[in-house]
Amino acid sequence: RSRPSGGARREPGPATRNGAKPRHSAVSPPSRSSSNGLRVAAAGLKFSTAFVGIGLTADSGLSASLAHAVGVSRATELLLLNETFTAEDAANWGLVRSVVPAEEVLPAALDLARRLAAGPTKAYAEVKRALRMGAVSALPEVLAAEGAAQTRLAATEDHVSAVADFLAKRRPTFQGK
């Protein structure tokens, strides 16, 4: 979740709230945190969980998502000690995909958005669904869901076309169908 200056919350729209579309964000000052998905951060940017600094606990599922992202030990440290950490730390811990100079954040995020938009968007939706399920479900349920997703995707025009492109040694193009 991103909080622009002034602390106003930006809620995701319905297409991203349910995880159907890949999300990414450009993170540069004055943002202090970022939405779920792929993130590009500005070099030198500092982050903080900040909640205990004002006598609160984590909200919006941060305790669970942070524990899944960086492990319970580091999440405990980040949430209890209220210490800032850098974009470079965040990259090392897997919280951001890349760190670029501040003036390159928006172009890097736009490049990432174009790459995702040109990709197999139906497959991306299934990947996101599988990741969400895999974080909270038993392996047999995950395997069954993955099998069902493969069956759905195998029937898409994108898959049929991509297999033909692969066999013809061409780069696949995707239409989201």
N, C-alpha and C positions, 0 to 999 in steps of 0.2 A: 504494500500500500504506500502510495506517495502522499506526502503532505507538503503542498506548496507553502511558500512563506505566508505567514498569518495563521497557519495551523488548520486551514480548512481541509476537510476530508474530501477526497475524490472517490466516489464509489464506482466500481466497474459497471459497464452496461450488461444487459442480459446475455449477450453472446459470449462475453468473457467471464462473467461471474460463474457460469456453469462449466467453464473450462473448455468449451467447444472449440475455441480458436486460440492459437498460440498468442501469448502476450509477451511483449518486450517493453523496455523502457529506457529512456535516456536519463541518466541520473547526474545532475550537476547542481552546484549551489543554486538556490538555498535549500534544496530537498535534503531531508535527513534520513529518509528510508525509501524503499521502493516496492512496487507491486510484485506479485508473483510472476514468474516467467523468466525470459532472458533479459539480462540487464547489461548496459554499457555505462560505466561510471567515469567521471572526470578524475584525472590524477590529482592527488592531494585532498580529495573530498573526505570529510570525516562523517562517521555515522555514530549513532548512539541509540540504545534501547530506551533510555531516559525515564521509564515508568517509575522505578523505585525512587528516583530523585525527587518525585513529587508525591511520594507515598502511595503509589498505585502498583498494580500488577500488570502483566502483559494483557493486551486485548486483541480482538479480531483473530484469535487462533495463533498469535505469534509464538506462544510457548510450544505449541505442537509443531508448527512449521519450522521454527528455528531449530528445535531439537532434531527434527528429521534432516534438516539441511546441514547442520554442523556437529551433530551429536549432542547428547544430553549434557556432558561435562562442559563443553564450550558454551552451550546455550545457557547453562546455569551461571557460568562466569559472566556472560554478557548481560544477562537479566539482573543478577544480584549486585554486581559491582558498579554498574552504571558508568563504565569507562568508554571513552570514545575509541573508535578504531578507524583505520584508514581504508580508502578504496582498494589499496594494494593488499591489505589484510583480508578484506572482503573477497577479493579475487583468489587469494591463496586458500581461503576456506570454502570456495565454491558459491559464494553468495552473489557474485557478479561474474559475468562471462568474460569481460575484458575491461581494462583501464586504459583510457586514452587521454591525451591533452584536452583540456576543457573546451577548446575551440573545435575539437573533432568529435565531441560527444554526439551532437545531432546528426552530422553526416554518417557516423558509424551506425547509429541507431536506424537511420533511414535505409542504409545499405542492408542491414539485418532484416528490416521490414520488407524490403523488396525481395530479398532472398526467400523469406518465408512465404510471401504472397505468390511467388512463382513455383512453389513446391507443391507436394501432394497434400493439400489442405485437409482432405478427409482422413488421410493417414495421421496427420498431426493431431486431429481431434481424438482419434482412437489412442494415440500415444499418451496424450494428456489424461484421458479417462483411465487408461491402464496404470499410469503413474499414481494417480489419486487413489485408485483401488488398491494397488500394490502396497501403499503406505499403511493401510489399515486392515487388509484382508489376509486370510490364510492362503497359502500357496495353491491348494486345489481350486479355490474360488478364482484366483488370479489366472490360473492356467485355463480354466473353462471360459472366462471372460476374454482372454487373449484369443482362444480358438474361435469364439463367436465373432470377434472383431476381424480376424483374418478372413473368415467366411464372408462377412459383409464387404470387406475391402476387395476381395478377389472378384466380386461382381461389379466393381466400379469401372467406368470407362477409363479412368486414370490408370488403374492397374493393367487392364488389357493393353492399353496403348504403351505403357512403360515396358511391358514384357516384349512387345513387338519391337520397340525401339532398342531394347537391350540386345535382342537377337540380331537386329540389323546393325548393331554397333553404332547406334545414334544416341545422342543425348536426349533423354526423355523431356517432354513438355507436359505440363499438367493443367487441366481445365477446372478442377474442383468438381468433377462429375463422376 
